[in-house]
Amino acid sequence: MEHSPNSLDLGNGKVSEKKQTNSKFFHKRTNKRVETVKRKARSELRSSEWDAVGYAYQHRLERDMSAPFLDTIERVDGTTLGEHEFRERIEQAGKPVVLTGLTDEWAARNQWTLEKLVRGYRNQTFKCGEDDDGYSVKLKLKYYVDYATTTRDDSPLYIFDSSFGERTKTSKLLSDYSVPPMFKDDLFRYATERRRPPYRWFVMGPARSGTAIHIDPLGTSAWNALIVGQKRWCLIHPSTPKQLVKTLKEERNFHSDEAITWFHTVYRRVISPHWPTDRYPVIHAIQKAGEVIFVPSGWWHVVINLDMTIAVTQNFASVVNLPKVWPKTVRTRRALAVHWLKALQRERPELMATICSINKERGFTIPWDDLREPFDSSSSSSSSSSSSSDETDEWGAAVNTNGNSGGSAKQIQQQPRMTTTTTTPQKYLNCHNLHAFSNGNGCKNGVSCSSTREKRKKCWDYSDAMAFHQHQQQQHSKRNGVETATTTTDVVDGGGGDIGGTTMPKKRCF
């Protein structure tokens, strides 16, 4: 059924005609809701500055970006590409490609139109920005579509929602698509949905909206499946210096950190004959509806929408990019690294040799007390505590004071061990300095965690941590049928909470 240009199907079988008023929106509340979101999402802009540059009226950009010669990416039929072939030929080579045919059977190809999404999710809110404190700024879909189909903003609001799959009324979107076979082995899935970083996004935006130049976090790779519209991508080799891909000081305007400004400034330098293509290769792509683009770990990329687009995208850790993901996770998300490593040792033990090699090369030490199934420690770090002459390394394998393995993993597992510990576990003493559990936001002076963190973390009293540690030791002893010899070491707190050179607050964020 066709509707007039001034109408939009808003669900429930009703077609809303645009009212003949001064308002450009269908809904009388849209303007107020959108202005509120704009103030929160970009507080540095006044209302009149959202379209101050006038990008919507400059047609050269759209003409240049749709030029066929700027579509240089390789296209591969994803339906005939096996997982092993993809890993060997594409992922290990670190080569961005467009995969075709993978979305042909998705329900999203029929269900994710503007009218059907508004009909099904009109009153559901989706994230379209963050405020100055890092909180999500959300807007009901009916208001967003009303705004997106009429806006002349230079860099419009962009739905980029990572929690749609966790909310009851929007999680139905998950059933409309499936992860392509070559991307299903996501190692972060072993960290559980609750602990793993945000990794999937429902994406919707009009022309001129997009994502600024960046490298995906934690060394992950990504895939992006476009359902509606067209996107312009520019992918730049990982070796490219940051200063070459960022806007210059004299090029900055109201939207300096937005994709639209990048394509008006840096992009023109990238496509010029003077760009050092031999040293810093560039891949251009126009992604069309139904295509899936693969972005390897480490590649700079920037994306701008050429018209109204709807997409879904996910980041993932794989066997191939693990050597990049693991070091970044240890350095920036220590608590996640500890939990993830335990899960990988249990579910994917064949990866432990790779992780041990990385730890040894980078000097990483991740101690914990309750890893129950040691493996061959010959490739792991020999750093250890000094509580006994026969010590244990970070993997739970016995080593002597010279750092040599005290036996094979099988022998160690079969031999009952006398566990000697102190009542002040190093696990808790070092977590503040190493950012092991608080990610740099440890509780201070005995107060509770900051409000932005406490929903995701749990503060324990030091005494509770001690009790928990001792309980773990007792359970371990019962399972192994041996007595636990515990030596109590007096630790003197020098008034300021200093223990062994490490500041020890009364509480810790885990």
ABEGO torsion letter per residue (X at the ends): XBBBAABBBAEGGBBBBBBBBABABABAAAAAAAAAAAAAABAABBAAAAAAAGAAABAAAAAAAABAAABABBBBBAAABBAAAAAAAAAAAGBBBBBBGAAAABAAAAABBAAAAAAAAAABBBBAEBBAAGBBBBBBAAAAAAAAAABABABBBBBBBAAAAABAAAAAAAAABBBBAAAABBAAAAAEAAABBBABBBBBBBBGBEBBBBBBBGGBBBBBBBABEBBBBBBBBAABBAAAABBBAAABBAAAABAAAAAABAAAAAABAABBAAABBBBBBBBBBGBBBBBBBGBBBBBBBABBBBBBBBBBBBAAAAAAAAAAAAAABAAAAAAAAAAAAAABAAAAAAAAAAAAAAGBBBBBAABABBBBAAABBABBBAABABBBBAAGBBBBAAGBBAEBAAAAAABBBBBBBBABBAAAAAAAAAGAAAGGABBBGGBBBBAAAAAABBBBBAAAAAAAAAAAAAAAAAAAGBBBBBBBBBBBBAGAGBBGGBBBBABBBX
